Amino acid sequence: MAVAGPVRVRLAPSPTGTLHIGTARTAVFNWLFARRHGGQFLLRIEDTDRERSKDEYTANILEGLQWLGLQWDGEPVIQSARIAEHRLAIAQLLASGSAYRCYATEAELTAMREQQAARNLPPRYDNRHRHLSPEQEQAFIAEGREATVRFRIDDDATITWNDLVRGEMRWSGADLGGDMVIARRAPADRIGDPLYNLVVVVDDAAMAISHVIRGEDHIANTAKQLLLYQALGSPAPLFAHTPLILNQEGRKLSKRDGVTSVSDFRRMGYMAEALANYMTLLGWSPPEGMEERFSLAEAATVFGFDRVNRAGARFDWDKLDWLNAQVLHGLDPEALRQQLLPLWKAEGWAVGGAAADSTWQLDLCALLAPSLTRLSDGVDQAAPFFRRPELDQAAREQLGAPGATAAVAALSQGLPEGPLEADAAKALLETAATAAGVKKGVVMKSARAALLGSLQGPDLLTTLTLLHRLGEAGPRLAGVTG
């Protein structure tokens, strides 16, 4: 898709919560589009909801974007710092007659909505104060009424645009709920706090945004905003409305589904590369010949809206787990160690003795890597190497089987005082089986139960050598023989 002029896109999160997976996916699409066309990816913090906006949420959003590899261009724009410009735009609309002051009280508006509901009508403002005479307005002011500022939306207006995802879009002014509030209630000689649709238009125009890429839940806002662009005499950007992220039941993914924050995914052990990869696939299909596993840089070379789906994208945990496993399996032992070491230290592990030796840790990482799906698995699966495990039911039953105790005792007695290499460990298992008069499989299962407390675990020979280097193999084997 050819793009005329410089590409400038933006992410405009509200710091009223942590970085949501839907916002992050929007960030991914914006970043990919900007990088594909050599443009800029800008960031605006929409903090005009002063009661709910918090600095810690802003910090979470910035940290989450950086973790995902979505570096923005320039300094973030802080929306609340631009309130003077927003009020100037509202004053311009009032002066031109495109907006007016509405003195309807909350009680009057509530009564209006109740009457509409009683008649099975959709809620909408009935434009009752659109044509107040100066005398009527002065009478309301004399009563002490405050006023919102409303933008005129004619019912017979038709709003059209060519959406880069959905094609031609057409809205009727009659479907937009009546004249739109663009400033909160305030005394008649002042302009109250500007509201979302107005400030978005003013800020996007000031930032020279060329393309607005956001979720399909903003489509109705787009119709209203195009009217504002026209009234303010500002060129409108192009729009692309991406599909929503749905849960397995086909409903919009929400907090009720549990994990929706990027920081939650990170705590669960997902890697940034895998999560960014998966979010790209939530609504976008790679071109033929491109694998589903890729980096953001690779996707940026081919990303376009012609391959963005219109239908909602269902969240697939199995695919995310598969991608995450591929990333983890591709890490070399040192890279994996750097990822796991902070998690091990948080458990109080790897802070002293042989377990703190980097070579031992690298060998443990090489052992665990093939079985990891999430980074958190590297804590669960490493636990028996850092602390002596309790025997689970299957392990206890195995150690109670005929010949098991004799096999473990023979293995324990055969351990050398010095290093134990894999070849020697293999020979030791065979010697123990002969000495105990049992099959090698009995020795292996019994040894695994004694060493790890479970019949499940990684390669036994490497496990035995690693625990022997810690001085743990002998005591664990001897400990179950009585």
Secondary structure per residue as TSV (DSSP state, phi and psi in degrees):
chain	resnum	aa	ss	phi	psi
A	1	M	-	360.0	118.3
A	2	A	-	-73.7	140.5
A	3	V	-	-121.8	126.0
A	4	A	-	-88.0	132.4
A	5	G	S	79.9	169.9
A	6	P	-	-67.5	139.5
A	7	V	-	-89.5	123.8
A	8	R	E	-134.0	111.4
A	9	V	E	-117.1	167.6
A	10	R	E	-145.9	152.4
A	11	L	E	-109.0	134.1
A	12	A	-	-128.8	69.4
A	13	P	-	-75.3	152.4
A	14	S	-	-99.2	125.5
A	15	P	S	-81.4	52.1
A	16	T	S	-103.8	7.4
A	17	G	S	-173.9	177.1
A	18	T	S	-73.2	168.7
A	19	L	-	-64.5	111.8
A	20	H	B	-80.2	151.0
A	21	I	H	-61.5	-33.7
A	22	G	H	-67.3	-41.9
A	23	T	H	-64.5	-40.4
A	24	A	H	-64.2	-40.4
A	25	R	H	-63.4	-39.9
A	26	T	H	-60.3	-40.8
A	27	A	H	-61.6	-42.0
A	28	V	H	-60.1	-47.9
A	29	F	H	-63.5	-41.3
A	30	N	H	-62.6	-46.0
A	31	W	H	-62.5	-45.8
A	32	L	H	-61.5	-43.6
A	33	F	H	-64.4	-43.4
A	34	A	H	-62.9	-44.8
A	35	R	H	-69.3	-34.3
A	36	R	H	-59.8	-36.4
A	37	H	T	-108.3	16.2
A	38	G	T	64.4	29.3
A	39	G	-	-99.9	-162.0
A	40	Q	E	-117.5	140.4
A	41	F	E	-109.7	109.6
A	42	L	E	-104.6	160.5
A	43	L	E	-127.9	131.2
A	44	R	E	-129.3	125.7
A	45	I	E	-92.3	111.8
A	46	E	-	-91.5	84.6
A	47	D	-	-105.8	28.9
A	48	T	-	-76.3	-12.6
A	49	D	-	-81.9	86.8
A	50	R	T	-68.0	-28.5
A	51	E	T	-72.3	-36.2
A	52	R	T	-99.8	-18.4
A	53	S	-	-73.7	134.7
A	54	K	-	-135.3	145.2
A	55	D	H	-61.3	-35.1
A	56	E	H	-67.1	-29.0
A	57	Y	H	-72.1	-38.9
A	58	T	H	-59.7	-44.7
A	59	A	H	-62.4	-39.6
A	60	N	H	-63.8	-41.3
A	61	I	H	-64.0	-47.7
A	62	L	H	-63.3	-43.8
A	63	E	H	-64.1	-41.9
A	64	G	H	-62.9	-42.3
A	65	L	H	-63.9	-42.9
A	66	Q	H	-65.7	-39.9
A	67	W	H	-61.0	-38.5
A	68	L	H	-74.5	-10.4
A	69	G	T	87.9	20.1
A	70	L	-	-102.8	72.5
A	71	Q	-	-74.4	133.0
A	72	W	-	-93.4	165.2
A	73	D	S	-98.2	133.4
A	74	G	S	74.7	-175.2
A	75	E	-	-83.3	144.7
A	76	P	-	-62.3	142.2
A	77	V	E	-87.0	129.3
A	78	I	E	-99.3	112.4
A	79	Q	G	-61.2	-38.9
A	80	S	G	-63.3	-21.6
A	81	A	G	-76.1	-6.8
A	82	R	G	-110.9	20.0
A	83	I	H	-64.1	-29.2
A	84	A	H	-63.6	-41.7
A	85	E	H	-65.8	-36.6
A	86	H	H	-64.3	-43.2
A	87	R	H	-67.8	-34.6
A	88	L	H	-61.7	-40.0
A	89	A	H	-64.9	-40.5
A	90	I	H	-65.2	-41.3
A	91	A	H	-60.8	-38.0
A	92	Q	H	-62.1	-42.8
A	93	L	H	-67.9	-36.9
A	94	L	H	-64.7	-43.1
A	95	A	H	-65.7	-34.3
A	96	S	H	-83.2	-8.5
A	97	G	T	85.4	3.9
A	98	S	S	-77.5	-14.2
A	99	A	E	-137.2	162.1
A	100	Y	E	-151.4	166.6
A	101	R	E	-90.9	134.0
A	102	C	E	-115.4	123.5
A	103	Y	-	-101.1	9.5
A	104	A	-	-61.5	133.7
A	105	T	-	-81.4	165.7
A	106	E	H	-62.0	-37.4
A	107	A	H	-63.6	-41.2
A	108	E	H	-66.2	-41.2
A	109	L	H	-67.6	-37.3
A	110	T	H	-63.6	-43.9
A	111	A	H	-61.7	-39.8
A	112	M	H	-61.3	-45.8
A	113	R	H	-66.2	-36.9
A	114	E	H	-64.4	-39.7
A	115	Q	H	-64.8	-40.0
A	116	Q	H	-64.5	-42.3
A	117	A	H	-63.9	-37.8
A	118	A	H	-64.3	-26.2
A	119	R	T	-99.8	11.7
A	120	N	T	59.1	36.3
A	121	L	-	-103.1	148.0
A	122	P	-	-68.2	147.9
A	123	P	-	-67.4	133.3
A	124	R	-	-161.2	149.8
A	125	Y	-	-74.0	136.9
A	126	D	-	-91.0	12.8
A	127	N	-	60.1	30.1
A	128	R	T	-63.2	-25.8
A	129	H	T	-108.2	20.0
A	130	R	T	-68.4	-31.9
A	131	H	T	-121.6	41.2
A	132	L	-	-63.8	139.6
A	133	S	-	-79.4	160.1
A	134	P	H	-54.6	-36.7
A	135	E	H	-67.7	-41.0
A	136	Q	H	-64.7	-41.1
A	137	E	H	-64.0	-42.9
A	138	Q	H	-63.8	-33.6
A	139	A	H	-66.0	-41.5
A	140	F	H	-64.4	-39.8
A	141	I	H	-64.5	-40.5
A	142	A	H	-63.6	-29.8
A	143	E	T	-72.3	-11.2
A	144	G	T	88.5	16.0
A	145	R	-	-74.0	143.7
A	146	E	-	-96.3	167.1
A	147	A	E	-132.2	141.2
A	148	T	E	-85.3	169.3
A	149	V	E	-111.9	127.7
A	150	R	E	-115.8	143.5
A	151	F	E	-96.4	133.0
A	152	R	-	-71.6	127.4
A	153	I	-	-124.3	109.3
A	154	D	-	-74.2	134.3
A	155	D	T	-61.9	-30.5
A	156	D	T	-88.5	5.1
A	157	A	-	-71.7	144.9
A	158	T	E	-120.1	124.6
A	159	I	E	-110.5	125.1
A	160	T	E	-130.5	149.9
A	161	W	E	-158.3	158.7
A	162	N	E	-96.8	101.3
A	163	D	E	-76.1	133.8
A	164	L	T	-69.1	-16.6
A	165	V	T	-102.9	-43.1
A	166	R	T	-105.0	-0.5
A	167	G	E	78.5	-151.5
A	168	E	E	-68.7	128.2
A	169	M	E	-116.7	142.0
A	170	R	E	-140.8	125.7
A	171	W	E	-127.0	146.1
A	172	S	E	-98.0	138.8
A	173	G	G	-56.7	-30.4
A	174	A	G	-65.2	-17.2
A	175	D	G	-95.8	8.5
A	176	L	S	-103.6	10.9
A	177	G	-	83.7	19.6
A	178	G	S	84.8	-175.8
A	179	D	S	-60.2	134.4
A	180	M	E	-93.1	133.3
A	181	V	E	-71.8	126.9
A	182	I	E	-117.5	-6.1
A	183	A	E	-147.6	138.9
A	184	R	E	-67.1	169.6
A	185	R	E	-61.4	137.4
A	186	A	E	-160.2	163.5
A	187	P	-	-53.6	151.3
A	188	A	T	-64.3	-17.9
A	189	D	T	-93.0	7.3
A	190	R	S	-132.8	166.5
A	191	I	-	-110.6	124.3
A	192	G	-	-71.5	-173.9
A	193	D	-	-60.8	124.9
A	194	P	B	-64.7	149.6
A	195	L	-	-108.3	170.8
A	196	Y	H	-48.7	-58.5
A	197	N	H	-61.0	-35.7
A	198	L	H	-70.6	-48.6
A	199	V	H	-68.7	-33.1
A	200	V	H	-61.7	-44.9
A	201	V	H	-64.1	-46.0
A	202	V	H	-62.7	-44.1
A	203	D	H	-71.9	-40.5
A	204	D	H	-63.3	-38.1
A	205	A	H	-66.4	-42.8
A	206	A	H	-65.2	-32.7
A	207	M	T	-87.4	1.6
A	208	A	T	54.4	45.2
A	209	I	-	-69.2	128.6
A	210	S	-	-92.3	-31.8
A	211	H	E	-138.0	129.1
A	212	V	E	-103.6	114.0
A	213	I	E	-113.3	115.7
A	214	R	E	-157.2	176.8
A	215	G	E	-71.5	157.7
A	216	E	G	-66.0	-14.8
A	217	D	G	-69.2	-5.6
A	218	H	G	-97.7	4.3
A	219	I	H	-59.3	-44.9
A	220	A	H	-63.2	-35.7
A	221	N	H	-62.9	-35.8
A	222	T	H	-60.5	-42.9
A	223	A	H	-59.0	-44.6
A	224	K	H	-66.5	-40.9
A	225	Q	H	-68.5	-33.8
A	226	L	H	-62.4	-35.9
A	227	L	H	-65.4	-37.2
A	228	L	H	-68.5	-41.9
A	229	Y	H	-55.8	-45.2
A	230	Q	H	-63.3	-44.9
A	231	A	H	-67.1	-31.3
A	232	L	H	-87.3	-5.9
A	233	G	T	71.7	28.3
A	234	S	-	-106.5	140.9
A	235	P	-	-66.9	137.2
A	236	A	-	-86.6	144.5
A	237	P	-	-74.6	173.8
A	238	L	E	-84.3	153.5
A	239	F	E	-121.8	144.2
A	240	A	E	-137.0	117.2
A	241	H	E	-106.4	112.7
A	242	T	E	-87.4	157.7
A	243	P	-	-69.3	152.0
A	244	L	-	-72.7	157.0
A	245	I	E	-90.4	124.8
A	246	L	E	-109.6	154.7
A	247	N	-	-82.3	-175.3
A	248	Q	T	-66.1	-21.5
A	249	E	T	-88.3	-0.8
A	250	G	S	88.0	10.6
A	251	R	S	-99.3	158.4
A	252	K	B	-57.9	130.9
A	253	L	-	-61.9	128.2
A	254	S	-	-141.6	179.0
A	255	K	G	-60.0	-25.1
A	256	R	G	-64.6	-20.0
A	257	D	G	-85.0	1.9
A	258	G	S	96.0	-94.5
A	259	V	-	-88.4	116.3
A	260	T	-	-134.6	-12.4
A	261	S	B	-91.6	140.0
A	262	V	H	-58.2	-38.3
A	263	S	H	-64.9	-30.2
A	264	D	H	-66.5	-44.5
A	265	F	H	-61.0	-39.4
A	266	R	H	-64.3	-43.3
A	267	R	H	-64.9	-29.7
A	268	M	T	-75.4	-8.1
A	269	G	T	102.4	16.9
A	270	Y	-	-85.6	142.3
A	271	M	-	-86.9	147.6
A	272	A	H	-58.3	-42.8
A	273	E	H	-61.6	-41.0
A	274	A	H	-70.5	-42.5
A	275	L	H	-66.4	-42.4
A	276	A	H	-63.3	-41.8
A	277	N	H	-58.2	-48.1
A	278	Y	H	-67.8	-39.9
A	279	M	H	-62.5	-33.8
A	280	T	H	-62.3	-36.2
A	281	L	H	-77.8	-10.1
A	282	L	T	-80.2	77.5
A	283	G	T	115.9	-8.6
A	284	W	B	-126.0	138.9
A	285	S	-	-108.9	126.6
A	286	P	-	-63.7	151.8
A	287	P	-	-66.8	160.5
A	288	E	T	-57.4	135.1
A	289	G	T	95.2	-10.5
A	290	M	-	-98.7	128.9
A	291	E	-	-68.8	162.3
A	292	E	S	-76.5	-17.0
A	293	R	-	-97.0	122.9
A	294	F	-	-158.8	166.0
A	295	S	-	-91.8	164.0
A	296	L	H	-60.1	-39.9
A	297	A	H	-61.0	-39.7
A	298	E	H	-67.4	-41.8
A	299	A	H	-65.6	-33.0
A	300	A	H	-64.6	-22.2
A	301	T	T	-76.0	-16.1
A	302	V	T	-129.2	-1.3
A	303	F	-	-67.5	136.8
A	304	G	-	-160.3	159.2
A	305	F	G	-77.5	-11.2
A	306	D	G	-66.9	-16.6
A	307	R	G	-112.4	13.0
A	308	V	B	-89.4	128.8
A	309	N	-	-79.1	154.0
A	310	R	S	-85.9	-31.7
A	311	A	S	-74.2	153.1
A	312	G	-	-59.2	149.1
A	313	A	E	-101.9	116.9
A	314	R	E	-80.3	133.6
A	315	F	-	-74.2	126.3
A	316	D	-	-118.2	102.1
A	317	W	H	-63.7	-35.8
A	318	D	H	-63.0	-41.2
A	319	K	H	-68.5	-40.5
A	320	L	H	-61.9	-43.1
A	321	D	H	-62.4	-40.4
A	322	W	H	-62.7	-46.2
A	323	L	H	-62.7	-41.2
A	324	N	H	-64.8	-40.9
A	325	A	H	-61.6	-40.5
A	326	Q	H	-61.4	-41.0
A	327	V	H	-64.6	-46.6
A	328	L	H	-64.2	-41.2
A	329	H	H	-67.3	-23.2
A	330	G	T	-85.7	-6.4
A	331	L	S	-78.0	139.7
A	332	D	-	-74.8	161.8
A	333	P	H	-54.5	-37.2
A	334	E	H	-68.7	-41.1
A	335	A	H	-63.2	-41.1
A	336	L	H	-66.4	-40.0
A	337	R	H	-59.8	-41.3
A	338	Q	H	-64.6	-31.5
A	339	Q	H	-74.8	-38.3
A	340	L	H	-85.3	-28.2
A	341	L	H	-56.9	-44.0
A	342	P	H	-61.7	-34.4
A	343	L	H	-70.8	-38.9
A	344	W	H	-65.5	-43.4
A	345	K	H	-65.6	-32.9
A	346	A	H	-63.8	-25.3
A	347	E	T	-86.2	-4.8
A	348	G	T	85.7	17.5
A	349	W	-	-100.8	166.0
A	350	A	S	57.0	34.7
A	351	V	S	-111.4	0.5
A	352	G	S	-172.4	162.3
A	353	G	S	72.7	-164.4
A	354	A	G	-63.2	-30.1
A	355	A	G	-67.2	-16.7
A	356	A	G	-88.9	-4.3
A	357	D	-	-70.9	127.7
A	358	S	H	-62.7	-35.3
A	359	T	H	-65.3	-42.9
A	360	W	H	-62.1	-41.6
A	361	Q	H	-64.7	-39.7
A	362	L	H	-63.1	-41.2
A	363	D	H	-66.6	-37.0
A	364	L	H	-65.2	-41.6
A	365	C	H	-62.8	-41.3
A	366	A	H	-63.2	-33.9
A	367	L	H	-70.2	-42.6
A	368	L	H	-81.3	-30.2
A	369	A	G	-49.2	-46.4
A	370	P	G	-63.2	-18.8
A	371	S	G	-104.2	4.1
A	372	L	-	-83.4	134.9
A	373	T	S	-108.1	-45.0
A	374	R	S	-121.0	155.5
A	375	L	T	-60.0	-32.7
A	376	S	T	-62.2	-24.0
A	377	D	H	-62.7	-28.1
A	378	G	H	-70.8	-12.4
A	379	V	H	-89.2	-50.3
A	380	D	H	-60.1	-45.5
A	381	Q	T	-76.5	-22.2
A	382	A	T	-84.5	-17.6
A	383	A	H	-51.9	-45.6
A	384	P	H	-65.0	-14.5
A	385	F	H	-86.5	-18.4
A	386	F	H	-106.1	-20.0
A	387	R	S	-144.6	146.4
A	388	R	-	-68.7	124.6
A	389	P	-	-84.2	157.8
A	390	E	-	-79.9	147.6
A	391	L	-	-78.4	130.0
A	392	D	-	-82.5	177.6
A	393	Q	H	-61.2	-43.0
A	394	A	H	-64.7	-38.0
A	395	A	H	-66.1	-42.8
A	396	R	H	-62.4	-41.1
A	397	E	H	-65.1	-40.0
A	398	Q	H	-63.6	-43.5
A	399	L	H	-71.2	-14.7
A	400	G	T	-92.5	-1.4
A	401	A	S	-74.2	156.5
A	402	P	T	-56.7	130.8
A	403	G	T	83.9	-11.1
A	404	A	H	-65.3	-46.8
A	405	T	H	-62.9	-43.3
A	406	A	H	-63.0	-38.5
A	407	A	H	-65.0	-45.6
A	408	V	H	-65.1	-39.6
A	409	A	H	-63.6	-42.5
A	410	A	H	-63.6	-39.5
A	411	L	H	-65.8	-42.8
A	412	S	H	-61.6	-43.7
A	413	Q	H	-69.1	-24.4
A	414	G	H	-87.1	-6.2
A	415	L	-	-65.1	132.9
A	416	P	-	-76.1	161.0
A	417	E	S	-75.1	-31.6
A	418	G	S	-93.0	-161.5
A	419	P	-	-59.2	153.0
A	420	L	-	-126.1	113.1
A	421	E	-	-90.4	167.1
A	422	A	H	-61.2	-42.5
A	423	D	H	-63.3	-41.0
A	424	A	H	-67.6	-35.5
A	425	A	H	-65.2	-38.5
A	426	K	H	-64.6	-43.0
A	427	A	H	-65.7	-35.3
A	428	L	H	-64.9	-38.8
A	429	L	H	-63.0	-41.1
A	430	E	H	-67.2	-40.8
A	431	T	H	-63.9	-40.8
A	432	A	H	-65.5	-38.6
A	433	A	H	-62.8	-43.1
A	434	T	H	-65.0	-43.8
A	435	A	H	-64.4	-35.7
A	436	A	H	-88.6	-9.1
A	437	G	T	68.9	35.4
A	438	V	S	-128.4	167.5
A	439	K	-	-71.4	154.3
A	440	K	H	-58.8	-33.7
A	441	G	H	-60.9	-34.2
A	442	V	H	-66.1	-41.6
A	443	V	H	-61.7	-45.9
A	444	M	H	-64.8	-47.4
A	445	K	H	-64.7	-40.7
A	446	S	H	-68.7	-39.0
A	447	A	H	-64.6	-42.3
A	448	R	H	-62.2	-42.7
A	449	A	H	-61.4	-42.7
A	450	A	H	-70.5	-38.8
A	451	L	H	-79.7	-40.1
A	452	L	H	-111.0	-9.8
A	453	G	S	76.3	8.7
A	454	S	S	-153.3	158.8
A	455	L	S	-86.9	-5.2
A	456	Q	-	-103.1	141.7
A	457	G	-	164.5	-180.0
A	458	P	S	-76.8	-174.8
A	459	D	-	-48.6	127.0
A	460	L	H	-68.4	-42.2
A	461	L	H	-61.5	-44.3
A	462	T	H	-68.0	-37.8
A	463	T	H	-59.3	-45.6
A	464	L	H	-63.0	-43.1
A	465	T	H	-67.9	-38.4
A	466	L	H	-65.8	-43.8
A	467	L	H	-69.1	-33.3
A	468	H	H	-64.5	-38.8
A	469	R	H	-63.2	-26.8
A	470	L	H	-83.1	-10.4
A	471	G	T	77.6	21.2
A	472	E	-	-103.7	-22.9
A	473	A	H	-63.5	-49.1
A	474	G	H	-59.4	-51.8
A	475	P	H	-59.9	-36.9
A	476	R	H	-69.5	-40.4
A	477	L	H	-67.6	-43.5
A	478	A	H	-68.4	-28.9
A	479	G	H	-68.4	-20.1
A	480	V	T	-102.6	1.3
A	481	T	-	-101.1	0.7
A	482	G	-	93.6	360.0
